[in-house]
Amino acid sequence: MVKKKSERKEAWMRIIVGIISGLLLGIWRSLICILTIIHWFIVVFSGKRNKNIADFCEYWNTEFYKLTRYMTFETNKRPFPFSSLQRFNKFE
């Protein structure tokens, strides 16, 4: 009975987390789109990628992936800003 109540509470919490994280990741996504275009020009003209820009974009990919997993009940680990930013690497 207690586990059922905690799962129900967590399900309601997903609405709040989804709205807040979704808004923040949406704003962040706009920045990523701009950086993608800038990075494309950097690669075209210099012939090599900028690792810092690529890594920054990877943080967004990771956080969006975490949000998707959380909202589909795959995991109970909350995404940004309800947890710390961590780079996801499935090979580590």
C-alpha positions in Angstrom: 0.0 0.0 0.0 2.8 2.4 0.9 4.7 1.6 -2.4 1.5 2.2 -4.4 1.1 5.7 -2.8 4.7 6.6 -3.4 4.4 5.5 -7.1 1.3 7.6 -7.5 3.0 10.6 -5.9 5.9 10.2 -8.2 3.5 10.0 -11.2 2.0 13.4 -10.2 5.5 14.8 -9.7 6.3 14.0 -13.3 3.9 16.6 -14.5 5.8 19.4 -12.6 9.2 18.0 -13.6 8.1 17.6 -17.2 6.8 21.2 -17.4 9.9 22.8 -15.7 12.5 20.6 -17.4 10.7 20.8 -20.7 10.7 24.6 -20.7 14.4 24.8 -19.7 15.4 22.2 -22.2 13.3 24.0 -24.9 15.2 27.3 -24.3 18.5 25.4 -24.2 17.5 23.7 -27.5 17.3 27.1 -29.2 20.9 27.8 -28.1 21.9 24.4 -29.4 20.4 25.1 -32.8 22.3 28.3 -33.1 25.5 26.6 -31.9 25.0 23.8 -34.5 25.0 26.3 -37.3 28.0 28.1 -35.9 29.8 24.8 -35.4 29.0 23.8 -39.0 30.7 26.9 -40.3 33.7 26.4 -38.0 34.1 22.8 -39.4 33.6 23.9 -43.0 36.2 26.7 -42.8 38.7 25.3 -40.4 38.5 21.6 -41.3 38.2 20.5 -37.7 35.5 20.5 -35.1 35.5 22.5 -31.9 35.4 19.9 -29.1 34.0 22.4 -26.5 31.0 23.2 -28.6 30.4 19.5 -29.4 30.7 18.7 -25.7 28.3 21.4 -24.7 25.8 20.2 -27.3 26.2 16.6 -25.9 25.1 17.8 -22.5 21.7 18.9 -24.0 21.4 15.5 -25.8 22.0 13.7 -22.5 19.6 15.8 -20.5 16.9 15.4 -23.2 17.4 11.7 -23.1 17.1 11.7 -19.3 13.9 13.7 -19.5 12.4 11.2 -22.1 13.3 8.2 -19.9 11.8 9.9 -16.9 8.6 10.9 -18.5 8.1 7.4 -20.0 8.5 5.8 -16.6 11.7 4.1 -17.6 13.5 5.5 -14.6 12.7 7.4 -11.5 15.9 9.5 -11.7 14.8 13.1 -12.3 16.4 15.2 -15.1 17.9 18.7 -15.0 17.3 20.9 -13.0 16.1 18.4 -10.4 19.5 16.5 -10.6 23.0 17.5 -11.4 24.3 17.8 -14.9 26.2 14.8 -15.9 27.5 13.7 -19.2 26.1 10.4 -20.3 28.5 7.9 -21.7 27.2 4.4 -22.1 30.7 3.0 -22.5 31.9 4.2 -19.1 
